[in-house]
Amino acid sequence: MKDQIVVVTGSNGGIGAAMVEAYLRAGATVIGADRGDEGVDGLAAYYPLDVTEEAGVVSAVADIVATHGRIDALVHAAGVLGETPDPMRTSTAEFERIMSINATGTFTIVRETAQSMLDTGAAGTLLLFSSVAAKEGRRTYLPYNASKIAVLHIMWSMAQILGPSGISVNAITPGPVETNMWTQLADAAGTAVDSAARARAERAAQLPMQRFAQPDEVARAALFLTDPANRYITGVSLDVAGGAHLGMGS
């Protein structure tokens, strides 16, 4: 990734920060974007960005291209879980909010980044973040699950549209990762079990690998899929999930 211009959204989060660190180590020029006012260390630039605000996304992408000449890779790690586990207690407003951030926000930044690649002639790559939760029916966090299958459809469509221009589009579908998002989910599950720690252990026991992923393990998969040498790989969703779907755990 040496000399590649890489944009990481959600760059202040657990997975996003691991992405930034991994791409910096690989020699990339890394630009971060997130909802906070300040970014993590080492970034070439940082954009306070809400992906649900179309004008802000359009402006940020245009400014990055004007400053750096192109975008070689978008790593779109921004996303939220939601506040209400029980679908029957989830308000329509909450459903729309999660879909707006995870699905519509993904579409907007992918569209704008893809157009910038077409305009500059960059045979770049777009890496989106879905989830193994997108691939099966679940009883909790329905808006999140629905939004993440929408991400896969965005990826599949864009892979077909952009392939003739040499632009690859892929997705990572993580299982449980040691991040603040899992802490939120585990805390919610703590109402049904003795503690969030027990919920975490029970969740890990469902996986063949018997543990959660570390953020840097997800980052290494991202490096593989965005490596310029691997641009022929497109339209792929890669589970980084410790063997989820091999058994009853996912």
C-alpha positions as CSV (number, residue, x, y, z in Angstrom):
1,M,0.0,0.0,0.0
2,K,3.0,2.3,-0.2
3,D,2.0,5.7,-1.6
4,Q,-1.6,4.7,-1.9
5,I,-4.2,7.3,-0.9
6,V,-6.5,5.5,1.6
7,V,-9.7,7.0,3.1
8,V,-10.9,5.3,6.3
9,T,-14.3,6.2,7.6
10,G,-15.2,5.4,11.2
11,S,-11.5,6.0,11.8
12,N,-12.0,6.8,15.5
13,G,-13.7,3.5,16.3
14,G,-12.2,0.2,17.3
15,I,-12.0,-1.4,13.9
16,G,-11.5,2.0,12.1
17,A,-8.5,2.9,14.3
18,A,-7.0,-0.6,13.7
19,M,-7.4,0.1,9.9
20,V,-5.6,3.4,10.2
21,E,-2.7,1.8,12.1
22,A,-2.4,-1.1,9.6
23,Y,-2.4,1.2,6.5
24,L,0.1,3.6,8.1
25,R,2.4,0.6,8.8
26,A,2.0,-0.4,5.1
27,G,3.2,3.0,3.9
28,A,-0.1,4.5,2.8
29,T,-1.2,8.1,3.1
30,V,-4.2,7.7,5.3
31,I,-7.1,10.2,5.6
32,G,-9.6,9.6,8.4
33,A,-13.2,10.6,8.7
34,D,-15.6,10.2,11.6
35,R,-18.2,12.1,13.7
36,G,-15.7,13.4,16.3
37,D,-13.9,16.7,16.1
38,E,-10.4,15.1,16.2
39,G,-8.9,12.1,14.6
40,V,-6.3,9.5,15.7
41,D,-2.6,10.1,15.4
42,G,-0.7,9.7,12.1
43,L,-3.4,10.8,9.7
44,A,-2.5,13.0,6.7
45,A,-5.9,14.7,7.2
46,Y,-9.0,14.3,9.1
47,Y,-12.6,15.2,8.2
48,P,-15.4,15.4,10.9
49,L,-18.1,13.7,8.8
50,D,-21.6,12.4,9.3
51,V,-22.2,10.0,6.4
52,T,-25.9,10.7,6.5
53,E,-25.3,14.3,5.4
54,E,-25.0,14.1,1.6
55,A,-23.5,17.6,1.1
56,G,-20.8,16.9,3.7
57,V,-19.8,13.6,2.0
58,V,-19.7,15.3,-1.5
59,S,-17.6,18.1,-0.1
60,A,-15.2,15.8,1.8
61,V,-14.5,13.6,-1.2
62,A,-14.0,16.6,-3.5
63,D,-11.6,18.2,-1.1
64,I,-9.6,15.0,-0.7
65,V,-9.2,14.6,-4.5
66,A,-8.4,18.3,-4.9
67,T,-5.7,18.0,-2.2
68,H,-4.2,14.5,-3.0
69,G,-5.1,14.1,-6.6
70,R,-7.1,10.9,-6.2
71,I,-8.4,8.3,-3.9
72,D,-6.9,4.8,-4.3
73,A,-8.9,3.0,-1.6
74,L,-12.0,3.6,0.5
75,V,-12.3,1.6,3.7
76,H,-15.8,2.3,4.9
77,A,-15.9,1.2,8.5
78,A,-18.4,3.7,9.9
79,G,-21.5,2.2,11.3
80,V,-23.7,1.8,14.4
81,L,-25.4,-1.2,16.1
82,G,-28.6,0.6,17.4
83,E,-30.1,1.0,20.8
84,T,-32.9,-1.5,21.0
85,P,-32.3,-5.3,20.9
86,D,-36.0,-6.3,20.7
87,P,-37.5,-5.8,17.2
88,M,-41.0,-5.6,18.7
89,R,-39.9,-2.6,20.8
90,T,-37.9,-0.9,18.0
91,S,-39.5,2.3,16.8
92,T,-39.8,3.1,13.2
93,A,-37.6,6.2,13.8
94,E,-34.9,4.0,15.2
95,F,-35.1,1.6,12.2
96,E,-34.8,4.6,9.8
97,R,-31.9,6.0,11.8
98,I,-29.9,2.8,11.6
99,M,-30.7,2.3,7.9
100,S,-29.7,5.9,7.2
101,I,-26.3,5.5,8.8
102,N,-25.4,2.0,7.8
103,A,-27.1,1.6,4.4
104,T,-27.8,5.0,2.9
105,G,-24.6,6.5,4.2
106,T,-22.7,3.6,2.7
107,F,-24.4,4.2,-0.7
108,T,-23.6,7.9,-0.6
109,I,-19.9,7.7,0.1
110,V,-19.4,4.7,-2.2
111,R,-21.2,6.6,-5.1
112,E,-19.1,9.7,-4.5
113,T,-15.8,7.9,-4.1
114,A,-16.5,5.7,-7.1
115,Q,-17.2,8.7,-9.3
116,S,-14.0,10.3,-8.2
117,M,-12.1,7.2,-9.2
118,L,-13.8,7.2,-12.6
119,D,-13.1,11.0,-13.0
120,T,-9.4,10.6,-12.1
121,G,-8.8,7.3,-13.8
122,A,-7.8,5.6,-10.6
123,A,-8.1,1.9,-10.8
124,G,-8.9,1.9,-7.1
125,T,-10.8,-0.3,-4.6
126,L,-13.8,0.1,-2.3
127,L,-14.0,-2.0,0.9
128,L,-17.3,-2.0,2.8
129,F,-18.2,-3.4,6.1
130,S,-21.2,-5.7,6.5
131,S,-21.6,-8.4,9.1
132,V,-22.2,-12.1,9.5
133,A,-25.5,-10.9,11.0
134,A,-26.6,-10.0,7.4
135,K,-26.5,-13.7,6.4
136,E,-29.1,-15.2,8.6
137,G,-32.3,-14.5,10.5
138,R,-31.8,-13.2,14.1
139,R,-34.1,-12.3,16.9
140,T,-32.3,-9.1,17.9
141,Y,-31.1,-5.8,16.4
142,L,-33.2,-6.2,13.3
143,P,-32.4,-2.7,11.8
144,Y,-28.6,-3.4,12.1
145,N,-29.0,-6.8,10.4
146,A,-31.2,-5.4,7.6
147,S,-28.8,-2.5,7.0
148,K,-25.9,-4.9,6.7
149,I,-27.5,-7.0,4.0
150,A,-28.2,-3.8,2.2
151,V,-24.4,-3.1,2.3
152,L,-23.8,-6.4,0.6
153,H,-26.2,-5.5,-2.2
154,I,-24.5,-2.1,-2.7
155,M,-21.2,-4.0,-2.9
156,W,-22.5,-6.5,-5.5
157,S,-24.0,-3.9,-7.7
158,M,-21.0,-1.6,-7.6
159,A,-18.6,-4.5,-8.3
160,Q,-20.5,-5.1,-11.6
161,I,-20.7,-1.4,-12.5
162,L,-17.1,-0.5,-11.7
163,G,-15.3,-3.7,-12.8
164,P,-14.9,-2.6,-16.4
165,S,-12.9,0.4,-15.1
166,G,-10.6,-1.8,-13.1
167,I,-12.1,-0.8,-9.8
168,S,-12.7,-3.6,-7.2
169,V,-15.5,-3.6,-4.7
170,N,-15.5,-6.0,-1.8
171,A,-16.9,-6.4,1.8
172,I,-15.7,-7.8,5.1
173,T,-18.3,-9.5,7.2
174,P,-17.0,-9.7,10.7
175,G,-18.3,-11.8,13.5
176,P,-17.8,-10.7,17.1
177,V,-14.8,-8.4,17.5
178,E,-13.3,-7.0,20.6
179,T,-14.7,-3.4,20.2
180,N,-17.0,-1.0,22.0
181,M,-19.9,-2.2,19.7
182,W,-19.7,-5.6,21.2
183,T,-19.5,-4.1,24.7
184,Q,-22.9,-2.4,24.0
185,L,-24.4,-5.6,22.8
186,A,-23.1,-7.6,25.7
187,D,-24.4,-5.1,28.2
188,A,-27.9,-5.4,26.7
189,A,-27.6,-9.2,26.9
190,G,-26.6,-8.9,30.6
191,T,-30.2,-8.5,31.5
192,A,-30.8,-12.2,30.6
193,V,-27.6,-13.7,32.0
194,D,-25.5,-13.1,35.1
195,S,-23.2,-10.5,33.5
196,A,-21.9,-9.0,30.3
197,A,-18.7,-11.0,30.8
198,R,-20.7,-14.3,30.8
199,A,-22.6,-13.2,27.7
200,R,-19.3,-12.6,26.0
201,A,-18.0,-16.0,27.0
202,E,-21.2,-17.8,25.9
203,R,-21.0,-16.0,22.5
204,A,-17.4,-16.9,22.0
205,A,-18.2,-20.6,22.9
206,Q,-20.6,-20.7,19.9
207,L,-17.7,-20.1,17.4
208,P,-15.4,-22.8,16.2
209,M,-12.4,-20.6,17.1
210,Q,-13.8,-20.1,20.6
211,R,-12.9,-16.5,20.8
212,F,-13.6,-13.0,19.4
213,A,-11.5,-11.4,16.7
214,Q,-9.1,-8.7,17.5
215,P,-9.4,-5.5,15.5
216,D,-6.0,-6.0,13.9
217,E,-7.1,-9.4,12.5
218,V,-9.9,-7.6,10.7
219,A,-7.4,-5.0,9.5
220,R,-5.1,-7.7,8.0
221,A,-8.0,-9.0,5.9
222,A,-8.7,-5.4,4.8
223,L,-5.0,-5.1,3.7
224,F,-5.3,-8.2,1.6
225,L,-8.5,-7.2,-0.2
226,T,-7.3,-3.6,-0.9
227,D,-3.7,-4.6,-2.0
228,P,-3.2,-3.3,-5.6
229,A,-1.9,-6.8,-6.5
230,N,-5.4,-8.2,-5.6
231,R,-7.6,-5.9,-7.6
232,Y,-8.9,-8.8,-9.7
233,I,-10.8,-10.0,-6.6
234,T,-14.1,-8.2,-6.7
235,G,-17.7,-8.8,-5.5
236,V,-16.5,-10.9,-2.6
237,S,-17.7,-10.8,1.1
238,L,-15.0,-12.3,3.3
239,D,-16.1,-13.6,6.7
240,V,-13.6,-12.7,9.5
241,A,-15.7,-14.6,12.0
242,G,-13.8,-17.5,13.6
243,G,-15.7,-20.1,11.6
244,A,-19.2,-18.7,12.0
245,H,-21.7,-20.6,9.8
246,L,-19.8,-23.9,10.3
247,G,-21.9,-24.6,13.3
248,M,-24.8,-23.1,15.2
249,G,-22.9,-20.0,16.2
250,S,-22.6,-17.0,13.9
